[in-house]
Amino acid sequence: MKRLIVVSLVIVSCIVGFGVTTCNAKTVEVSSPDGAVTVAVGVKARQPYYTVSYQGRELVKPSRLGFLLDDGTLGSNTKMGCVTKDSKNETWTQLWGEDETVSNHYNELTVRFNEQSGRQMHVVFRVFNDGFGFRYILPEVLAGKTYCIQDELTEITLAHDAKAWSIPSNHTEYFEGIYKADLLSQKDAVCTPLTIEYEKDLFLAIHEAALEDYASINLTPRVGEAGGVRLLTALTPWQNGVKVYAKGELKSPWRTMIISKTAGGLLTSRLMLNLNEPSRIEDTSWIEPGRYIGIWWSIHKKQNTWEMGPAHGATTENVKRYIDFAARHGFSGVLAEGWNPGWGQGETVTYLKSYPDFDLEEVCRYGASKGVRFIGHTETWGRAALLEKEMDEAFAKFSQLGIRAVKTGYVGHLFDGKELAKSQYGIRHYRRVIECAAKHHIMIDNHEPAMPTGIQRTWPNLMTQEGVRGQEYNAWDRRGGNPPAHTVTLPFTRGLAGPTDFTPAIFNFSEIVPGTHPHSTLAKQLGEFVVIYSPLQMAADAIENYEGQPALTFIESCPTTWSQMVVPNGEIGKYITIARKERGGDRWFIGSITNEEARSLSIALDFLDADTTYKAIIYEDGPDADYEKNPYAMTIRQIEVTREDKLELRLARSGGAAIRIEKMKK
């Protein structure tokens, strides 16, 4: 496919924002508002590059910028053209999230690179106090005709090798892998987020933001010069090898790096959200975070079936039982998988009909009478085109019945038998679903997704996504389920991409596969409900396992959207403590979990209000708790605390604690 790509060279003024520069400079710089992060951009041997320093130390060595298009390389015969600078310092409010307000403070540099052919490539850098992001803007070419990006040539060349956590791009379906630590130079191509312990007191997280009509990024490490490690961009291709089809002006996703002196600082960065556009949904009154339960774990445990039969889970009668439980215990929704035809062999998938033993209208009516909404489910088996064909009619019907949330699913190696979900083909599909859902006031919980990139800021009906090796592996995985370190690694890796539908809070550890069950204590399951963030948070066990269980009282009280988040301590893969303040109230909730090692943790409470006495209700591992020998041992105690105090916790092996802190009544 050979096409000539030509654009006219436009002369523009360079007096923009706070900076004034001249065209055709050799190098330019932009620093973060606090001066700690500096990005330099230049041209060497007629090829554009950038470097990054942190507190005066080289962090990213000269790294290439550019593309391989249909007709050759863009960025191989280049001069620096006009340069503009800008800055922004604002605070915006999240509809839902881990913080209610977000500071968006950055300095911006836009560099226009001009080729002898007349083509242009613009690169926009935004530098924050906690990192940076950059994106490409390619002006419209070929008079509105489609052209192809064969490769993105972006590099990130770190100054030295370092320990990193990732999952491999190859042979990891749906991002459902175990994040493992190795030297970066020893890894194969990896998915992002890529988390790096760069030095003892310096942590990095590399990802992308605002992935809209493009291909998902992967990174391939290569040993560079003088001990450096080059990370080469490897976009997820269409089956024909093309990475991206473009038409008109192209804006790539932002290539992002969070920089923090602590591992916990990676979690509190809002850099990725800041690089996404504000909400495009004007009326958001129908978007409702909340806790829900569902007919799900009983299916994975082989007690129920998805398809209709003697043990069918999604029957009208059974779903009503779950609705009754939800109403009694303060859950806002009930999910039932397997409510529609398409689960048995030879059945045709459709979302417009129910199985004969499931009355969708009656279930929704009954739920409404109890203040509980039914949550829909649209498993496609990878048939994206089928969902697109039916979703407008199905979502309209769901909305009419009062359904506000739908869990989508794509269990199938290729979309429509031909394209990878992470490719531009899949990204376009996901976006069409989100937009259609928004039109009908439907929230989406996307399973088997592309890796999240913060677009929930732009489309806040995209509540949560899977893209993680979740709880279901603890039901049937023949290798024994998720290891104890899994959930103390996820917040520092997958969790950096956005809300994670891991489905915590299993209370019964019985086995259907010998040796396979949650490798945790009961208290750790409660802690995970706080640590692993999702605004639609599922208490995943069957309701029979919650009845009469004192631990449920913590779940009943725990919100799913927050006004403030604090990370008192944490080491990747070892332990983590997260404290969250409820939105619209004064209560704090703390989750603390550990890996296979028992440990004692001291948690400073200096985030509490001054001159105030609080009551702390602590759900913690019992004295003899052990994830292998005695996982259910748990104690509940109550103490008075102030911001001057520290909580002393003893976590059992693969144990945890969950704490609710509320102001004492005067």
N, C-alpha and C positions, 0 to 999 in steps of 0.2 A: 504494500500500500504506500504509494509515493505521492505526496502532495507538496507543492511549494507553499510555504507559509510566509507571508509578507505583511508587514504593517508599515504605515507611514510614520515618520519621526516627527513628533510634535514638540515644539519649543514652548516650555511653560515657565512661569515665574517660580522662583525658588524661595520667595518670602512667604512662609506658611508657619502658623503656630508660633512657638516661642523662638525658633531658630532661623538664622539666615545663613545660607551657605552658597557657594558657587558651584556651577556644574563642572563635571569632569575632574573632581578631586581624586587624589590617589587613594586615600583612606579616610574614613569618617568613624566617629565613635558616638555611642549613646550609653548612659549609665542609669542605673536604678535611682529612684528618688533619694535613697540614703547613701548612694555612691558605692555600695558594696559590689554590685554586679556591673561589669562593663562589657559591652559588645563592640567590637571593632569590625568594620566591613571594608573590603578593598578588592583590588584586581591585581593578580600576579600572573605573568605570562599570558595575559589576555583572558584569564579565567577568574570569575568572581569567587570570593571566599569570605569567611567570617571567623573570628576568634572570640573567646569569652574568658574573662578573668574574674576571680572572686576574691575580694579583699586584697587585691594586688597580686594574687598568685594565678598563674596560667591554669585554667581549668579545661578549656577546649582549644586545642591547637588549630592552626589554619585548616579549615574544613570546606569542602567544595559545595557550591550551589549550582543548580541547573537541571536540565531535562534532556532526554533523548526523545525527539518528536519523529513524526513520519519521515521527514526529509533530513534528519540529522540532529546534531547537538545544539541545544539552546544554552548558551553560556560558555562557548569555547573560543569565541573571537570577539571579545567584549571590552567595552570601555565603560567606566562609571559615568552616568549621566547626571541628571538633576537629583538633588537630595533635599528632602524636607523633614522637618522635625515637628513634633507635637507632644502634648502631655495631657493627662487627665487625672483628676483627683475627685472621686465621687463615692457616695455610699448608696447602695441599692438594697431593696428588701426582697428576700426570697418568699415566694408563696408558701413553700414548705422546704425543709432542708435541715441540715445540721447546725446552721446558724441562721438567725432571723435577718440580720443585716450583714452585708458584705462590703468591705472596702475595696475599691477598684482604683488603684493609684499606680500609674506607670508613666514612663517616658517613651516616646515612639520615634522611630527613625524609618523613613521610607526611601529606598535607594532604587533609582531607575537605571538599569543596565541596558546599554545600547549596543547592538551588533552592527557590523559593517553592512549587513544585508538590509538593515532598517528595522529589524525586529526588536522588540523591547521585552524585558523581563523585570517586573517590579518585585521587590522583596520588602516586606514590612516587618520590622522588629519592634516588639513591645517588651520593655524591661521593667520588671517589678522588683520589690525588695526581696522577694523569695523565689526569683527565677526569671525566666524569659520565655517568649514564644515568638516564632516567625512564620510567616506564610508567604506564598507566591501569589502574585496577581498577574495574569497574562492578559493584556488587552485583546479585544475582539480581533480575530484574524479570519481570513478566508471569506469575508463578506457573509458571515452567518452560516457558513457550511461547517460540518463536523470534521474535526481532525483528531488525531490519536496521540496520546502520550504512551510511548513504548517503555520508558523508565523514568523515574525521578532519581536524579543523581545526587541528592542531598547526602552529606556525610556529617557525622558527629565524631570528631577525633578527640578522645579523652587523652589527657597528658600522660596518664599511666594506667596500668592494669588495676583491677580492684575486684572485690567480692560482689557478686550480683545475684539477685533472685529473679527467676523468670520461668516461663513454660515454653517449650519448643513450638515453633510455628508448624512444623511438619508432624503429622501423626498425633495431633491433639485436637480432636473434634470438639466443637462448641466451647473451646477454652476450658474444658473440664480436665485440668491437669493439676499435679502437685507442684507448687513453686519450690524449686530447689536452688541451693546456693552453690556456685562455683566461681572460679575466676572468669571474668568476662571474656578473656581471650580464648577460653576453652569451650565456649558455648557455640552451638550451631545457631541457625537463624531462630530468633525468638520473637514472641508476641510482645506487645507493650500493654500495660505499663512495665517498664524495666526498672527495677529498684536496685540501687548501687550504694554500698557502703564504701564511699570513695576514699575516705581517710577516717581516722578514729572519731573525729568530731565533725564529719562532713558527709551528708547523705544526698543522693540525687535520685530523681524519678523522671524517666523519659517516657513521654506518651504523645498523644495528639489531641487537639480540641477542634470542635465544630466540623466533624466529618459529615458532609451533607450530600454531595454528588461526586464522589471520588472513591478510591479504593483504600481499604484499611492498610495501615503501615505494619511492616515487620522490619526487624533490624538484623543484619548479619555481621557479627564481629570479625575483624581481621587484625592481625598483629601489625602495628605500624612502626614508624621509625622511632628510635630512642626510647623504646619501652611504651610508646603510646598504643592505643587500641582504636582502630577506625570502625565505626558503626555505619554500615552501608544500608541505605534504604532499599527495601524489597517490597514493593507494592503487591497486593494480592491481585492476580490477573484474572481476566476473562479466559475462557477455555481456548480462545484463539491466540492468547499471549498478550493481547493489548491490555495495558494497565488501566487507562482512563480514556473514555470518549468525551471530547470537549466541544462546546459550541458557544460562540459569543465570548464574553469576558469570563475567564476562569479564575476562581479563588480556591486555592488549595486549603486543606485543613491546616491549622497551626501545628507546627512541630514544637513541642514544649519540653522544658526542663525545670523541675522544682529543685531548689537548692536550700538545704536546711542543716543547721548544726546538730540537730537531734533527729532521730527516726520519727518521733512523735510529731515534729514540725511538718513532715511530709503530709500528715493526715489533716492538719489544720489549714493548709494552703487552699485558697480558692482561686488560684491562677487559672485553672482550666475553665471554671465557670465564667470568670471574667472575660475570657476570650470567645465566649459564645454571645450571640445577640440576645437582647431582651425578649420577653415573651411576645409571641405573635397572636396569642389568644386574649381577646379583649375581656370577655366575661369568663372569669375563672371561678365563679361561685360554686360550681358543681364539682370542683376538684377537691376530694376529701381523703386525706391520709387516714389510716386506721389499722387496727388489728383485725385479723380474720382467722378462721379455722377452715378445715376442709376435709372432704373425703379424698384422701391422697395417700397418707402414710399406710392406711389399712390396705390399700391396693398394692403398694410396694412391698408390703409384708405378706402378700398372697392371701389375705383374709377376704378381700373383695376383688372384683374384676372391673376393668374398664368396659369390656363388651357386655352386652345383655346376657343373662343366664341366671342360674340359681344363686350365685354370690354377687350379683351386680351391685355395685356401690351406689350409683347415682339413680336410685329409685325415688319416687315422690315421697314415700314414707320415710326413707332413711334421711333424705335431705331435710325433711321437716324436723326430725330428731336433732339434727345438727343446728338448725335454726333455733329450736327451743333452748339448746345449750348455750348458743351464742347470746341469746336474749338474756338468759340468767346471769351470764358472766361478763357482759360488757363488750362483746365482740361485734364489730359493725358489719361483718360479711361472712358468707359461707361459700366456699368454692366446691364444685363437684366436677371432677374430670370424668369423661366417659358418659356424658348426658346425651350426646348426639350420635347418629349413625356414622360408621366409619372405623370402628375399633375392631370388628371381627374380620376374618378372612373373607375377601371377596366383596365386602361392603363398600359402598360408595360414600365418600366423605361429604357431608353437607352440614351447614350451620343454620339451615332454615327449618329443620325438622328435629324432633326429639325421638328418643327411643320410646316404644309404646308404654313402658313402665315408668316413664318420667314425664310429668305434666309441667312444662316450663311456666305456663301462665299461672297455674295454681301455686307453684312454689314461690313465684314472685309475689303473688297476692298474699300468701301466708307470711312470707318474710316481711312485707310492708306492714302487716298488722302487728308484727313483733318489733318493728324498728330495726330490722336486719335486711341487708340487700344480698341478693344472689349474685355471685361472681361467675361470669361466663368463661368458657374455655374453647379455644379454636385451634386444636392440633391440626396441622396441615400435612404431616409426614413429608415435609419439604416441598409440598405443592403450593408454592407461593402464588402462582397464577390462579389457583382455585380460590384462595382467600380473597384475592383482588376482585375476582368475578362476583363473589357473594357478599363482600364485607359491607358495601353500602346498604344493601337491603337488610342484612343481618344486624348491623349496628343500629339501624333505624328501629328495627323491631326490639332489640335489647333496650334501647333508650326509652321506648314507649312503655316497656314493662317495668321500668325503674332500675334496670341494671346499669351501674355506673363504672364497673371495672371488668376488664376482659384479660385473661391470661392467654397469650398467643404461644404457639409451639411449632418447632420446625425440625422434628426428629427425622433426619434424612441427610445423607452425605452431601448431596448436591441440590440446590434449588431447582425445581422443575426438571431434575435429572440432568442438568447440564452446567450450572454455575455455582461457584463457592459463595457461601453466605457472606463472607468478608469482602467479596469483590464489589465493584461498582453496581453490578446487577442486584446483589442483595441489599446494598445500602439504599438504592432507589426504592426497593420494595418496602423496606422498613419505614422509610419516610412516608410513602403513600399510605401505609396503614395508620401511622400516627396522625396524619392530617385528616384522614377519613374519620378516625375515631374522634378527633377533636370536634369535627363538624357535628357529630351526634352526641357530644358530651359524654364520651367514653374514656376512662383512664386505661392505660395499657401496662401490663406486667409482661415483658417480652422474654420468653425463654428461647434458648438456642439463638442468641442475638449476635450482632457484631459487638465488639468491645465498646462499652459506653465512652463518649467523648464530651460529656457536658451539655448535650443538646436539650436536656430537661429544662435548662433555663429558657430556651426558646420555645419549647413545646412541653410545658409543665404537666401535661396529661401523660407523658411518658414517666411513670412513677418509679418503676424499678425494673431491673433486668437480671437474668441469670448470668450466663457467661462465667460459670464457676463450677468447680467440682463440689456439688452440694450435699445436703444431708441424705439424699436417697442412696448414695453410695454406702451409707451405713446400714442399709437394709439388705442389699443383694450383691455387693461387690465381692467376687470370689477371692480377691486378694486381702480381704479383711476389713475393708472400709477405709475411712479417712484416718491418717495417723494423728496422734495427739497434737503435733506441732502445726497442723493444717490451719486451724482457726486463729492461731496467734501469728500466723504469717499473712493471712488474707488481708487484714486491714492495711498492711504496709505494701501490698501488691495489687491484687484485683480491686480492693476497696478504694484505691486512689482514682480509679476510673469513674466511680459513681455508685449509687445505691445498688445493693447486692441482694438478690432474692435467694438466700442460702437456705431458708426454712429451718430455723432453730427450734429449741424447746421440746425435744423428745424426752418423755418421762419414763418410758418403759423400754428397757434395753434387751428384750428377748430376741432370740435369733431364729432366722429361717435358713441362714447359711452359717455353718459352724464357724465361730470366731469373728463373725461380722455383726457389729453393733456399734453404737456411738462410743468411741474410745474416750470417754469423758466421765466426770461425775455429774450428778444431777445439778449441783450448784453451778457447774460450768455451763450447762445448758441454759440456765437462767442468765448467766453473765453474757453469753453470746447474744441474747435477745437485745442487749444494750450495745455491745461492742460492734456487731455486724449491722450496719445501718441500712434500713429500708423503710420508706414512708408507708408502704403497704407491707406490714410485717405479719408473717404467718406463724401462728403457734401450730406446729406441723403434726403433732401426734393425733391419734384417734381420741375422740372425746371420752371413751371408756377409761383411758389412761390418765385423764385429768380429774375425773370425778373423785371427790374426797381427798385430793392431794393438796396439802398446805402450800406447796411451792407455786400453785396456780395463782395465789393471791398477788404475787409479784407481777406476773404477766397481766393480770386484770387491771393493775394500776399503771402500767408502763405506757407512756405516750409513744408516738411514732414520728413526731415532728418536733423540732427543738428550737430554742432561742439562742443557745450557746453550747459550745463543745470545748472540753479541756482534755488534754492527754497528760495526766500526772506522771506516767512512766511507761516504759516499753522498750523491749529489744526484739528485733525482728526474729521470728521463729522461736522465741523463748517465752515471753510474757507480754501482756499489755493491759493497761487500765485506761478506761475512757469514762469521763463524767459528762453528763448532758443535763442541761436545764430545760424543763418543759416550757413550751411556748404558751404564753398567757397565764402563767402561774409561777409559784416560787419553789416548787419541788425540784430536787436534783435526783438523778438516777445514775448509779455507777455500776459498770461491769468490769470485772477483773478476772482474767483467765491465764492459765499457764500451760506449758507443754508437758512432756512426760516427767519432768522434774518437779518435785515438791519445792515450794519456796515461801518465804515470808516477805511481805511487801508492806511498806509504810507509805500511806497516801496522805499528803498534805491537803488540808481542806481550805486553803487560802482563797479559793474561788467563792466561798460563801460570803453573805453580807456581814459587814462588821456589826458589832454590838447586838447580835442576834443569837438566840439559842435555838438549836434544831434538835429534832428527834431523828435518829438514824435507825432504820430497821434493816438488819443485816442477815441475808440468807447466805450461808457459807458452808463449806465442807465440814462435816463432823470430825471429831478427833481421830476416828479410825477410817475415815474415807480414803478410798484408793480406787482409781478407775478400773483396775483389773480385779481387785478382790472385794471391794465394798463400795460400789459407785453410788448407791442411793443414800448413804449416810449424810445427813444435812441437819444443821441447827439453825434456828431463827432466834436472834437476840435483838434487844433494843437498848440504845444508849443515848445520852445527851451529848451534843457536840457543838462547837463554835468554830469559827474560821481559824482560831489559834491552835486547834487540835490536829492530830494525825490519827488516821485509822490504821490500826495494826491488823493485818490479815495474814492468816496461814492458809496457803493453797495446797491442797493435796496433789499428788501426781495426776496430771491432766485434770486439775480441779479448777475451782473458781469461786467467785462470790458475786452477788447482786445486791445492791444497796439502794434503798429509797430514803431520801433525806427531806424532811419537811419541817417548816417552822413550828415551834411550840406555840400553842395558844396562850395568850397572856391572861 
